[in-house]
C-alpha cells in the first residue's frame, strides 16, 4: 500500500494527495494506492502540478492501530511534526489518526531522502 | 562593527528585488522547481521536512542589538517565535513560507544582513573567534580579516561554482575558539620572530564522511598577502577539485590526495604567477575596514569589582561566574557566555523573547554587541564586572543563565531528522535526554569540561568527530542508531574521535553517556578533563562499561 506525498509550493508544508485529487495536510486524508500502476500514474501526474507540489514521491504505508501509517520513521516525522517541540506540527491536532501515527513501529529507508541525495 | 555603505545597500536592494521577482515567477509556474531550486538556495532558502528553512548569515558571529532585534522580529512575524543558532554561527528559521521569503530578506537588508552564500558551492559565511576584540592574548582583531575575506568572497564570480562548498575560519589567539583545524581553510593570525603580522594557513580540514584535520601549508603568510594567497588556493581547488563525485569534492580530499606539501607546492606556483598587487587589499582599503573595528572606548576600572565579588555570596551566581564569565582584555570588564543549553531544551534554539532580552542587555551593558559562538551559544563580549550581577538576573529570568559553558550539558546538536531533509536520525532528542541526566549543576560541575557533540547524519553539522564524546545518528534499515566516538577535540590539540564500538539504539545512548561519565569519574586523576583521562586510558574501560550487557 502506498501514499503520494510532497511539499506544498507556497509554504513548504508536507502534503498528501487525497482521493479527491486535492493535496491535503493530514496524512489520514491521503489516498492509499493498492496498485503500483495507479500509484505511479498519480506520481507522474503530480510531477506536472508544479504550482502545487514540490518533488512528489510515493511512500509505503503500513497498518497501525486500525488505521494506516507511513512505514518510514522519517515520513512519520513529516506527517506529525518535529519530536522536540510538542507544540509544533501536525501532531497538535490530536485524535485517533495522530495516535496511530505516533504508535506505528515500521522501519524502512525513506525514498524521499534517497532521491534528495541522488539529485544533489 | 562593519556598517554597510551605499554600494553594499544598493547591491542588497537589487538582490532582494531580483529574488522577489524570481519567487513570483516560481509561484506562477513560470519557473520549474529544478530551475528555481538553485536560485532559492543562493538566497539561503532550503526546503526541509515541514517547511522552507531560511539560513541567515551572521558574519563572524557578530550582531548589533538592532540586528538581533530584527532577527527576533522576523522569527516572531514569519516563523513560530524562535530561531536556531548553528555551528556555523548562522541563524536558521525552520518554518518559513516561500511567499514570505522576499519580505524577510528586505527586513534583513534594512539592518545590513542577508542569506546570500549560506548555501551552494561557494565561499560560505566567514567565521572567527567569538571573543575577538575582547580577548587579552589576540595579536590582532580577527574580525578585520574575516570582514576583508567576506567582502572579497561575496559574489566573487570565479568562486561561485566551486566543486563543493567552502568554509573559512579566522582566529588570532593561542586558544582556538573557531575550530580552524576542521575548516577548508583555517587562518591563525600570529606575529613571527620579527614581529610581523601574518597567518599560519591550514588547508583541507573538514568533518563529514571523511574527516581530516587541516595541515599547515604555510607557516607565515604576510598579512598583506592574504587575498592573493587565498585566490591561489581557491584556483588550485577550482582546477583540480573533483566534480564527478560529491563525496570526494571537498578540498580536504584534494589536499589528502596531493599531500600537504604537494598541495602547497601547487598553491605557491599559482601564487607566483599572480599579480599580487592587483589582488591584495590596498592599505587604504584595509584601513577603512579596520576602522570599523577600532578599539572600544573602555573605562579605566579597577581589576576587581566589589559588586561582582559580593554577588558571589549567592551560590547560583558564584557558579555562573565560574563557568560563564571569562576574562576580558581590559581590567574591570568581562566576557559573558549566554547559554542556549538549558537541559531539556533544544541546543541553539532561542525564542523571540530571549533574543530581545539579549539585544537589550547588549545595548545597555555590552557596547551594543552580541556574538554567536559555533558551540551554539551567545556571548556578551564587553561587560563591566560591576554589571554582571544585574545581567545574570536578567538572563536568569529569561532562562539564559544556565551555568554550564563547556560542561556536560553544553551539548552541540544539529537539527537532525526533526527538521533536516538530509538527516538519518534525530539529534535533538538525544541531546535532551543526555542533558536531563545531568540537571544537577553541582554534578555537572564535578564532571567538569566535557564537550558532547551530536550529528544526525554523516555530514557532521553537529561536529561529532571532534567531541570528547561524539554521537552520530545512522540509519539501519530505517531505524535510528547512534555511533559513539571518544576523544575528539577541535582546539589547539585537535584530534578526531575514535569509534567506541557497535552503534547503539536510540534508547541506550543517554545511559551509555552516563556510564562513560561514571568510568571517567572513577579513573580520572588530579585535574584531568574527560579528554585527558581518555587519552591516558584509551577506549577499553569505556567500552567495557557501555557494552557490558552484550558480553
Interface residues (C-beta under 8 A of the other chain):
Chain A: X7 X9 X10 X11 X12 X13 X14 X50 X51 X54 X55 X71 X72 X73 X74 X77 X78 X81 X82 X83 X84 X85 X88 X89 X106 X107 X108 X109 X110 X112 X113 X116 X117 X120
Chain B: X26 X27 X28 X29 X32 X33 X47 X48 X49 X50 X51 X52 X80 X94 X95 X96 X97 X98 X99 X246 X346 X417 X418 X419 X421 X422 X424 X426 X428 X429 X432 X475 X477 X478 X479 X480
